Amino acid sequence: MLHQYEITIVGGGPAGMFAAFYAGMRGADVLLVESTAALGGQPATQYPQKMIYDIAGIDGVNGVALTQRLAQQMDHFQPEIRLDTRVDSINPATGTDLVVDWLQVDANTPAAKANPHGYILQTNQGSIATQTVLIATGGGAFAPRRLAVDYPTEWDGQRVIYTVRDVAALTGQTLAIAGGGDSAIDWALTLVDRAQDVHLIHRRQQFRGLESSVAQLKQSRVHIHTPFVIDGLSLTANDQLAVDLRPVHGDEHEHLVVDRLLVNYGFASDNKQLRRWELALDHNLVTVDRLYQTSRPGIFAIGDVVTYPGKVKLIANAFGEAPIAVDAALRTIHPDLRQPPHSAAVIGK
Ligand SMILES: Cc1cc2nc3c(=O)[nH]c(=O)nc-3n(C[C@H](O)[C@H](O)[C@H](O)COP(=O)(O)OP(=O)(O)OC[C@H]3O[C@@H](n4cnc5c(N)ncnc54)[C@H](O)[C@@H]3O)c2cc1C
């Protein structure tokens, strides 16, 4: 027999962590489930040391520090957390799965009428029973898009890196960065003051980053190589990385000698699980209504995994979505729920 949570949040990125805090503040019996060994999602794994400047009230914080602050905030309510737990399927529960049959709790709520016993989540660590589900799985399991040239696999993580885990280790080095989006530009600007030299390589003349970042890049001492593609990698006699750059037009190659190459071609996401959850999707994103309700009753979704008219994939938006979705989830269980209290009324008392 399983304990049945009121809300199970799937995904421990910024959206899921803030939702867990807010669910705790609303007094919900909440469980947070994360497939990897640590909370934090993209900021913690993809850009731990990159600064984030567009979160209300915080004038700059890096990915690791944001994760720490979210964890500290969640600690007010100490939600139950299960790490290394990947949700594979979401099935309607039967009354025999549960200690408490939801029908006996409140049979009149809309979600209970549509799905009387809530859900059973099948994970790689066993089953979870829950009345409602809040999906916050972001882009799913991310993997960086790889460089399209051959090189020895042992260079991965050493000479060729896809994720910066330790900015300090790059101090004083000569670096090449490949890519033309926000991430490549952000890294070039973050590293230019620490590194000996930074070369930015992009296959187009124009960068795809924020206009203000591109303007800053052009004023900086980053060496820009456009429009070029990386045609080959080899080692020099003194064990440095030689990067052969082929022009997109013409045939005058350029040659760089660097300590490391940071490849920033974005991430390919793996939405395998999501496709099995029988939710209405649009381009592999979950469609939701104004209360972040999905096409299945009692299942809500927020953060990068959702789409709706005007959706922008930003942490600030995910933070705004969380209280609405948690409130809507709680109202499907407790229709007479009163207006949410302000935080000081709960935390300060
Ligand atoms: C390089 C880069 C720079 C960025 N810079 C900024 C910025 O400056 N400002 C900004 O606002 N945004 C920025 N973003 C975007 C921001 O990081 C995302 O909008 C944000 O992380 C979305 O949060 P999320 O919680 O929805 O998803 P994620 O951060 O993707 O977290 C999802 C979590 O769910 C887990 N998960 C996935 N599937 C399962 C499953 N089946 N079971 C259990 N757990 C699962 C994943 O492991 C992950 O931990 C940037 C993104 C990148 C890649």
The ligand as an SDF file (V2000), in Angstrom:
LIG
                    3D

 53 58  0  0  0  0  0  0  0  0999 V2000
   23.1440   28.0940  -21.5600 C   0  0  0  0  0  0  0  0  0  0  0  0
   21.8410   28.5720  -21.0280 C   0  0  0  0  0  0  0  0  0  0  0  0
   21.7560   29.8270  -20.4680 C   0  0  0  0  0  0  0  0  0  0  0  0
   20.5310   30.2780  -19.9460 C   0  0  0  0  0  0  0  0  0  0  0  0
   20.4870   31.5220  -19.3840 N   0  0  0  0  0  0  0  0  0  0  0  0
   19.3170   31.9460  -18.8400 C   0  0  0  0  0  0  0  0  0  0  0  0
   19.2230   33.2290  -18.2210 C   0  0  0  0  0  0  0  0  0  0  0  0
   20.2090   33.9800  -18.1660 O   0  0  0  0  0  0  0  0  0  0  0  0
   18.0090   33.5990  -17.6920 N   0  0  0  0  0  0  0  0  0  0  0  0
   16.8960   32.7890  -17.7390 C   0  0  0  0  0  0  0  0  0  0  0  0
   15.8370   33.1680  -17.2260 O   0  0  0  0  0  0  0  0  0  0  0  0
   16.9610   31.5760  -18.3300 N   0  0  0  0  0  0  0  0  0  0  0  0
   18.1350   31.1360  -18.8710 C   0  0  0  0  0  0  0  0  0  0  0  0
   18.1780   29.9110  -19.4650 N   0  0  0  0  0  0  0  0  0  0  0  0
   16.9370   29.1010  -19.5120 C   0  0  0  0  0  0  0  0  0  0  0  0
   16.6260   28.4820  -18.1340 C   0  0  0  0  0  0  0  0  0  0  0  0
   17.7250   27.7550  -17.6460 O   0  0  0  0  0  0  0  0  0  0  0  0
   15.4060   27.5890  -18.2690 C   0  0  0  0  0  0  0  0  0  0  0  0
   14.3090   28.3810  -18.6800 O   0  0  0  0  0  0  0  0  0  0  0  0
   15.0850   26.9340  -16.9230 C   0  0  0  0  0  0  0  0  0  0  0  0
   16.1360   26.1150  -16.4890 O   0  0  0  0  0  0  0  0  0  0  0  0
   13.8000   26.1000  -17.0420 C   0  0  0  0  0  0  0  0  0  0  0  0
   13.5790   25.4990  -15.7960 O   0  0  0  0  0  0  0  0  0  0  0  0
   12.7540   24.1390  -15.6770 P   0  0  0  0  0  0  0  0  0  0  0  0
   12.7610   23.8190  -14.2090 O   0  0  0  0  0  0  0  0  0  0  0  0
   11.4800   24.2580  -16.4070 O   0  0  0  0  0  0  0  0  0  0  0  0
   13.5940   23.0370  -16.4810 O   0  0  0  0  0  0  0  0  0  0  0  0
   15.0860   22.4610  -16.2930 P   0  0  0  0  0  0  0  0  0  0  0  0
   16.0070   23.4890  -15.7590 O   0  0  0  0  0  0  0  0  0  0  0  0
   15.4100   21.8330  -17.6090 O   0  0  0  0  0  0  0  0  0  0  0  0
   14.9110   21.3210  -15.1850 O   0  0  0  0  0  0  0  0  0  0  0  0
   14.1730   20.1630  -15.4690 C   0  0  0  0  0  0  0  0  0  0  0  0
   14.5870   19.0730  -14.4800 C   0  0  0  0  0  0  0  0  0  0  0  0
   13.7050   17.9500  -14.6490 O   0  0  0  0  0  0  0  0  0  0  0  0
   14.4600   16.7430  -14.5700 C   0  0  0  0  0  0  0  0  0  0  0  0
   13.7430   15.6940  -15.3120 N   0  0  0  0  0  0  0  0  0  0  0  0
   13.5510   15.6130  -16.6520 C   0  0  0  0  0  0  0  0  0  0  0  0
   12.8210   14.5170  -16.9540 N   0  0  0  0  0  0  0  0  0  0  0  0
   12.5390   13.8880  -15.7660 C   0  0  0  0  0  0  0  0  0  0  0  0
   11.8160   12.7040  -15.4170 C   0  0  0  0  0  0  0  0  0  0  0  0
   11.2080   11.9400  -16.3530 N   0  0  0  0  0  0  0  0  0  0  0  0
   11.7390   12.3250  -14.0990 N   0  0  0  0  0  0  0  0  0  0  0  0
   12.3350   13.0890  -13.1230 C   0  0  0  0  0  0  0  0  0  0  0  0
   13.0230   14.2330  -13.4040 N   0  0  0  0  0  0  0  0  0  0  0  0
   13.1300   14.6300  -14.7140 C   0  0  0  0  0  0  0  0  0  0  0  0
   15.7870   17.1090  -15.2480 C   0  0  0  0  0  0  0  0  0  0  0  0
   16.8230   16.2380  -14.8240 O   0  0  0  0  0  0  0  0  0  0  0  0
   15.9970   18.5460  -14.7290 C   0  0  0  0  0  0  0  0  0  0  0  0
   16.7150   18.5790  -13.5050 O   0  0  0  0  0  0  0  0  0  0  0  0
   19.3790   29.4500  -20.0040 C   0  0  0  0  0  0  0  0  0  0  0  0
   19.4730   28.1610  -20.5590 C   0  0  0  0  0  0  0  0  0  0  0  0
   20.6820   27.7230  -21.0660 C   0  0  0  0  0  0  0  0  0  0  0  0
   20.7680   26.3290  -21.6560 C   0  0  0  0  0  0  0  0  0  0  0  0
  1  2  1  0
  2  3  1  0
  2 52  2  0
  3  4  2  0
  4  5  1  0
  4 50  1  0
  5  6  2  0
  6  7  1  0
  6 13  1  0
  7  8  2  0
  7  9  1  0
  9 10  1  0
 10 11  2  0
 10 12  1  0
 12 13  2  0
 13 14  1  0
 14 15  1  0
 14 50  1  0
 15 16  1  0
 16 17  1  0
 16 18  1  0
 18 19  1  0
 18 20  1  0
 20 21  1  0
 20 22  1  0
 22 23  1  0
 23 24  1  0
 24 25  2  0
 24 26  1  0
 24 27  1  0
 27 28  1  0
 28 29  2  0
 28 30  1  0
 28 31  1  0
 31 32  1  0
 32 33  1  0
 33 34  1  0
 33 48  1  0
 34 35  1  0
 35 36  1  0
 35 46  1  0
 36 37  1  0
 36 45  1  0
 37 38  2  0
 38 39  1  0
 39 40  1  0
 39 45  2  0
 40 41  1  0
 40 42  2  0
 42 43  1  0
 43 44  2  0
 44 45  1  0
 46 47  1  0
 46 48  1  0
 48 49  1  0
 50 51  2  0
 51 52  1  0
 52 53  1  0
M  END
$$$$
